[in-house]
Amino acid sequence: MLLIRPFTLQDSDAALAARTELDADDFDFLLGYSSRRGFAEYLEQLAAHEQGLGLPPGWVKSALWGAFVDGELVGRTCIRFELNDHLRSVGGHVGYAVRPQHRRRGYATQILRQSLHVLAQRGIESALVTCRVDNIASAGTIEANGGVLENVVEASDGMTNRYWVPTH
């Protein structure tokens, strides 16, 4: 059974390994992480961001949590509790990733489903979730969670599908 939850200090080795793995896909697994500051300080930063404190310019109140199966880190989610202009255009409420060795097992669908539940608990009834047009797997994940394609827009890295997904 998959569980999304905040990272802890005990997750540091797995999280940093996942960061390296996803870097090969040009995906930032640990948004805002700096090896200079270390993982403990990063966790403090994540907790502050969840409260809307100390946000870098252009960032919004959000939660970056790990996705675990039987204690093993299989992926992560970034749940954004509000949208700015950029997120409203191409970023959306939820960004998720699955480590390469755990793909094609339905984990992305579960990560998104649980992320949508967190948004519902915060009073958000419909979430914007986006993916690149050429990311067929992610489009399938979004549609499996009830996503309805609103439109396709141009982003800095190519064309992006914009879906609205009910949170409950």
C-alpha positions as CSV (number, residue, x, y, z in Angstrom):
1,M,0.0,0.0,0.0
2,L,1.4,3.4,-1.0
3,L,1.5,6.2,1.5
4,I,2.4,9.9,0.9
5,R,3.9,11.7,3.9
6,P,6.4,14.4,4.7
7,F,10.1,13.4,4.5
8,T,12.0,12.7,7.7
9,L,15.7,12.8,8.4
10,Q,15.7,9.0,8.1
11,D,14.7,9.4,4.4
12,S,17.7,11.4,3.5
13,D,19.8,8.7,1.8
14,A,16.8,7.4,-0.3
15,A,15.7,11.0,-1.2
16,L,19.2,12.0,-2.3
17,A,19.5,8.8,-4.4
18,A,16.1,9.5,-6.0
19,R,17.3,13.1,-6.7
20,T,20.3,11.7,-8.6
21,E,18.2,9.1,-10.5
22,L,15.6,11.7,-11.6
23,D,18.3,14.2,-12.6
24,A,18.9,11.9,-15.6
25,D,15.3,12.7,-16.7
26,D,16.0,16.4,-16.1
27,F,13.5,16.3,-13.2
28,D,14.1,18.2,-9.9
29,F,13.1,15.5,-7.4
30,L,13.9,17.7,-4.3
31,L,12.7,21.2,-5.3
32,G,14.9,23.8,-3.7
33,Y,17.4,21.3,-2.1
34,S,21.0,22.6,-1.6
35,S,23.7,20.1,-0.6
36,R,25.5,23.1,1.1
37,R,22.7,23.3,3.6
38,G,22.1,19.6,4.0
39,F,19.0,17.5,4.4
40,A,18.0,18.5,8.0
41,E,17.9,22.2,7.0
42,Y,16.0,21.2,3.9
43,L,13.3,19.5,6.0
44,E,12.9,22.8,8.0
45,Q,12.6,24.7,4.7
46,L,9.9,22.2,3.5
47,A,7.9,22.6,6.8
48,A,8.1,26.4,6.5
49,H,6.9,26.3,2.9
50,E,3.9,24.2,4.0
51,Q,3.0,27.0,6.3
52,G,3.6,29.6,3.6
53,L,6.7,31.0,5.3
54,G,10.1,31.8,3.7
55,L,8.9,31.2,0.2
56,P,11.3,32.1,-2.6
57,P,10.0,34.6,-5.2
58,G,7.4,32.8,-7.4
59,W,6.8,30.0,-5.0
60,V,3.5,29.3,-3.3
61,K,2.4,27.5,-0.1
62,S,3.0,23.8,-0.8
63,A,4.0,20.4,0.5
64,L,6.8,18.2,-0.9
65,W,6.2,14.7,0.4
66,G,7.7,11.3,-0.3
67,A,5.7,8.4,-1.6
68,F,6.5,5.1,0.2
69,V,5.6,1.5,-0.3
70,D,6.5,-0.8,2.6
71,G,8.9,1.9,3.8
72,E,10.7,2.2,0.5
73,L,10.7,5.6,-1.3
74,V,9.1,5.0,-4.7
75,G,8.4,8.6,-5.7
76,R,7.3,12.0,-4.5
77,T,4.6,14.6,-4.8
78,C,4.5,18.4,-4.6
79,I,1.1,19.6,-3.6
80,R,0.5,23.3,-4.2
81,F,-2.2,24.8,-2.1
82,E,-2.6,27.9,-4.3
83,L,-1.7,28.9,-7.8
84,N,0.3,31.9,-9.1
85,D,0.2,32.9,-12.8
86,H,2.9,30.4,-13.8
87,L,1.3,27.5,-12.0
88,R,-2.2,28.5,-13.4
89,S,-0.7,28.4,-16.9
90,V,1.6,25.3,-16.9
91,G,2.5,24.0,-13.4
92,G,-0.8,23.1,-11.7
93,H,-1.6,22.0,-8.2
94,V,0.3,18.7,-8.2
95,G,3.6,17.6,-9.5
96,Y,4.6,14.0,-9.0
97,A,7.4,11.6,-9.9
98,V,8.1,7.9,-9.7
99,R,11.7,6.6,-9.4
100,P,12.7,4.7,-12.6
101,Q,12.9,1.2,-11.0
102,H,9.3,1.6,-9.6
103,R,7.5,2.7,-12.8
104,R,4.7,0.9,-14.5
105,R,3.2,-0.4,-11.2
106,G,0.4,2.1,-10.8
107,Y,2.3,4.2,-8.2
108,A,1.8,7.5,-10.1
109,T,-1.9,7.0,-10.1
110,Q,-1.9,6.4,-6.4
111,I,0.4,9.3,-5.7
112,L,-1.9,11.7,-7.6
113,R,-5.1,10.2,-6.0
114,Q,-3.7,10.8,-2.5
115,S,-2.5,14.2,-3.4
116,L,-5.9,15.1,-4.7
117,H,-7.3,14.0,-1.3
118,V,-5.0,16.3,0.5
119,L,-6.2,19.2,-1.7
120,A,-9.8,18.2,-1.0
121,Q,-9.1,18.4,2.8
122,R,-7.9,22.0,2.2
123,G,-11.2,22.9,0.5
124,I,-9.9,22.8,-3.1
125,E,-12.6,21.0,-5.2
126,S,-10.9,20.8,-8.6
127,A,-7.2,20.7,-9.2
128,L,-5.2,21.7,-12.2
129,V,-2.7,19.0,-13.2
130,T,-0.5,19.3,-16.2
131,C,1.9,17.2,-18.2
132,R,3.9,17.6,-21.4
133,V,2.0,16.5,-24.5
134,D,4.6,13.8,-25.2
135,N,4.3,12.3,-21.6
136,I,1.7,9.6,-22.5
137,A,2.1,7.8,-19.1
138,S,1.4,11.0,-17.1
139,A,-1.6,11.8,-19.3
140,G,-3.0,8.3,-18.5
141,T,-2.4,8.8,-14.8
142,I,-4.3,12.1,-14.8
143,E,-7.1,10.7,-16.8
144,A,-7.3,7.6,-14.5
145,N,-8.0,10.1,-11.7
146,G,-10.8,11.7,-13.6
147,G,-8.9,14.5,-15.3
148,V,-10.6,16.3,-18.1
149,L,-8.3,18.0,-20.7
150,E,-9.1,21.7,-20.8
151,N,-6.5,22.8,-23.4
152,V,-2.9,22.5,-24.6
153,V,-0.6,25.5,-24.1
154,E,2.9,26.3,-25.1
155,A,5.5,26.2,-22.2
156,S,9.2,26.9,-22.2
157,D,9.9,23.1,-22.6
158,G,7.3,22.3,-25.2
159,M,3.5,21.9,-25.4
160,T,1.7,21.2,-22.1
161,N,-1.7,19.5,-21.5
162,R,-3.8,21.2,-18.8
163,Y,-6.3,19.0,-17.0
164,W,-8.9,19.7,-14.3
165,V,-9.3,16.9,-11.9
166,P,-12.0,16.6,-9.2
167,T,-10.4,16.2,-5.7
168,H,-13.1,14.0,-4.2
